[in-house]
Amino acid sequence: MSQTTVQLALGKQKIIEDIKVLLNDSEELLRLSASLPGEGVEALRSRLRDHVDSARVALEDAQASAQGRYRAGIDCTEKYVKDNPWQSLGMAAGVGFLIGLLVSR
């Protein structure tokens, strides 16, 4: 496994955990909002707001990271195609041929 794949998996797991915590706190807020005085509800809302903010930051970081890796992949592909135009054309023709075979069945 490459380092990028491991980082992506860890980031995905962290986002899932943050969303689970957010949902649990939301359910707790809904369940307790009727019976708690104003301070208790406000404390839960504050915790919920903190979790929402951290989940939002995690999602933004994951998105920025994915965009960076995507851009790096595009740059590498462009460089390869420019350096090896005939090999790229051959690979594209081969992939097209295989797709044509699969579609014709």
Residue frames relative to the residue before (quaternion, step in Angstrom):
aa qw qx qy qz dx dy dz
M 1.0000 0.0000 0.0000 0.0000 0.00 0.00 0.00
S 0.4029 -0.7122 0.5169 0.2515 3.56 -0.91 0.88
Q 0.6557 -0.5182 0.3761 0.4001 3.52 -1.28 0.38
T 0.6245 0.5460 -0.3328 0.4486 3.57 1.04 -0.76
T 0.6522 0.5123 -0.3120 0.4634 3.57 0.96 -0.86
V 0.6511 0.5087 -0.3120 0.4691 3.57 0.98 -0.83
Q 0.6589 0.5025 -0.3106 0.4656 3.59 0.94 -0.86
L 0.6391 0.5210 -0.3221 0.4651 3.56 1.01 -0.80
A 0.6571 0.5056 -0.3093 0.4658 3.58 0.95 -0.85
L 0.6622 0.4944 -0.3077 0.4716 3.60 0.97 -0.84
G 0.6437 0.5184 -0.3173 0.4650 3.58 1.00 -0.79
K 0.6407 0.5208 -0.3136 0.4689 3.54 1.00 -0.85
Q 0.6559 0.5095 -0.3070 0.4647 3.57 0.95 -0.87
K 0.6445 0.5192 -0.3198 0.4612 3.60 0.98 -0.84
I 0.6462 0.5113 -0.3205 0.4672 3.60 0.97 -0.82
I 0.6434 0.5174 -0.3197 0.4650 3.58 0.95 -0.85
E 0.6553 0.5044 -0.3136 0.4667 3.59 0.95 -0.85
D 0.6498 0.5125 -0.3190 0.4619 3.60 0.96 -0.84
I 0.6569 0.4993 -0.3161 0.4683 3.58 0.96 -0.78
K 0.6313 0.5238 -0.3354 0.4633 3.60 1.02 -0.74
V 0.6471 0.5017 -0.3180 0.4779 3.59 0.95 -0.85
L 0.6341 0.5344 -0.3225 0.4565 3.56 0.99 -0.84
L 0.6766 0.4853 -0.2955 0.4685 3.57 0.89 -0.87
N 0.6445 0.5165 -0.3282 0.4584 3.59 0.96 -0.82
D 0.6738 0.4767 -0.3015 0.4773 3.59 0.93 -0.85
S 0.6162 0.5378 -0.3485 0.4579 3.60 1.05 -0.66
E 0.6553 0.4954 -0.3103 0.4784 3.57 0.94 -0.84
E 0.6417 0.5162 -0.3225 0.4666 3.57 0.98 -0.81
L 0.6390 0.5255 -0.3215 0.4607 3.57 0.98 -0.83
L 0.6709 0.4910 -0.3029 0.4658 3.57 0.88 -0.86
R 0.6758 0.5078 -0.2950 0.4455 3.56 0.94 -0.91
L 0.7840 0.3648 -0.1793 0.4691 3.58 0.88 -0.90
S 0.4902 0.7060 -0.4273 0.2804 3.59 1.16 -0.29
A 0.6548 0.5217 -0.3275 0.4379 3.58 1.03 -0.63
S 0.7882 0.3681 -0.1838 0.4577 3.61 0.94 -0.77
L 0.6400 0.5352 -0.3395 0.4345 3.62 1.17 -0.22
P 0.5031 -0.6139 0.4985 0.3486 3.54 -1.15 0.56
G 0.7625 -0.4201 0.2587 0.4186 3.56 -1.28 0.26
E 0.6480 0.5307 -0.3274 0.4373 3.62 0.96 -0.79
G 0.6654 0.5113 -0.3063 0.4494 3.58 0.91 -0.88
V 0.6545 0.4959 -0.3060 0.4817 3.55 0.96 -0.85
E 0.6567 0.5097 -0.3143 0.4584 3.56 0.96 -0.83
A 0.6263 0.5251 -0.3391 0.4659 3.61 1.05 -0.69
L 0.6572 0.4940 -0.3064 0.4798 3.57 0.97 -0.83
R 0.6363 0.5181 -0.3295 0.4671 3.57 0.98 -0.78
S 0.6368 0.5265 -0.3224 0.4618 3.55 1.02 -0.79
R 0.6496 0.5000 -0.3122 0.4802 3.59 0.96 -0.85
L 0.6479 0.5178 -0.3097 0.4650 3.55 0.98 -0.88
R 0.6460 0.5142 -0.3128 0.4696 3.57 0.96 -0.84
D 0.6398 0.5207 -0.3237 0.4634 3.60 1.00 -0.80
H 0.6712 0.4888 -0.2986 0.4706 3.59 0.95 -0.85
V 0.6261 0.5215 -0.3394 0.4700 3.58 1.01 -0.75
D 0.6621 0.5054 -0.3068 0.4604 3.57 0.92 -0.88
S 0.6796 0.4751 -0.3041 0.4690 3.60 0.90 -0.84
A 0.6334 0.5102 -0.3366 0.4745 3.60 1.05 -0.68
R 0.6340 0.5262 -0.3270 0.4629 3.57 1.02 -0.79
V 0.6528 0.4997 -0.3105 0.4772 3.60 0.95 -0.86
A 0.6493 0.5125 -0.3217 0.4607 3.59 0.95 -0.82
L 0.6538 0.5025 -0.3124 0.4717 3.58 0.98 -0.81
E 0.6493 0.5080 -0.3174 0.4687 3.58 0.98 -0.80
D 0.6475 0.5084 -0.3172 0.4709 3.59 1.00 -0.81
A 0.6517 0.5066 -0.3142 0.4690 3.57 0.97 -0.85
Q 0.6495 0.5119 -0.3164 0.4647 3.57 0.99 -0.80
A 0.6611 0.4988 -0.3115 0.4659 3.59 0.90 -0.86
S 0.6466 0.5165 -0.3126 0.4664 3.56 1.00 -0.82
A 0.6628 0.4985 -0.3046 0.4684 3.58 0.93 -0.88
Q 0.6440 0.5128 -0.3231 0.4669 3.58 1.00 -0.78
G 0.6431 0.5229 -0.3214 0.4579 3.58 1.02 -0.78
R 0.6687 0.4798 -0.2979 0.4837 3.59 0.94 -0.85
Y 0.6234 0.5336 -0.3334 0.4642 3.57 1.05 -0.77
R 0.6630 0.4958 -0.3027 0.4722 3.58 0.91 -0.90
A 0.6406 0.5152 -0.3259 0.4669 3.61 0.98 -0.80
G 0.6399 0.5212 -0.3182 0.4665 3.59 1.01 -0.77
I 0.6449 0.5095 -0.3162 0.4739 3.56 0.99 -0.82
D 0.6559 0.5167 -0.3126 0.4528 3.57 0.93 -0.90
C 0.6569 0.4997 -0.3096 0.4721 3.60 0.97 -0.85
T 0.6482 0.5143 -0.3189 0.4622 3.58 0.98 -0.81
E 0.6502 0.5125 -0.3156 0.4636 3.57 0.92 -0.88
K 0.6526 0.5099 -0.3146 0.4638 3.58 0.95 -0.87
Y 0.6543 0.5118 -0.3170 0.4576 3.59 0.93 -0.88
V 0.6681 0.4977 -0.3079 0.4595 3.59 0.89 -0.92
K 0.6587 0.4985 -0.3130 0.4687 3.60 0.97 -0.76
D 0.6996 0.4626 -0.2678 0.4741 3.59 1.01 -0.80
N 0.8021 0.1778 -0.0580 0.5672 3.61 1.09 -0.70
P 0.0264 -0.8577 0.5126 0.0316 3.62 0.57 1.04
W 0.6794 0.4937 -0.3123 0.4441 3.63 0.92 -0.79
Q 0.6377 0.5044 -0.3306 0.4791 3.57 1.00 -0.74
S 0.6367 0.5260 -0.3225 0.4625 3.59 1.01 -0.80
L 0.6486 0.5107 -0.3110 0.4710 3.56 0.98 -0.84
G 0.6468 0.5197 -0.3117 0.4631 3.58 1.01 -0.81
M 0.6581 0.4965 -0.3108 0.4731 3.58 0.95 -0.84
A 0.6496 0.5131 -0.3199 0.4609 3.59 0.95 -0.85
A 0.6486 0.5047 -0.3204 0.4710 3.59 1.00 -0.80
G 0.6525 0.5181 -0.3130 0.4559 3.59 0.97 -0.83
V 0.6557 0.4940 -0.3084 0.4806 3.58 0.94 -0.86
G 0.6429 0.5224 -0.3174 0.4615 3.57 0.99 -0.83
F 0.6385 0.5264 -0.3169 0.4634 3.56 1.02 -0.82
L 0.6681 0.4959 -0.2965 0.4688 3.59 0.93 -0.90
I 0.6462 0.4985 -0.3262 0.4769 3.59 0.96 -0.77
G 0.6342 0.5324 -0.3266 0.4558 3.56 1.03 -0.78
L 0.6349 0.5206 -0.3254 0.4690 3.57 1.04 -0.77
L 0.6784 0.4939 -0.2919 0.4589 3.57 0.91 -0.92
V 0.6716 0.4939 -0.3060 0.4598 3.60 0.95 -0.81
S 0.6703 0.5195 -0.3112 0.4289 3.60 1.00 -0.75
R 0.6136 0.5585 -0.3600 0.4265 3.62 1.14 -0.29
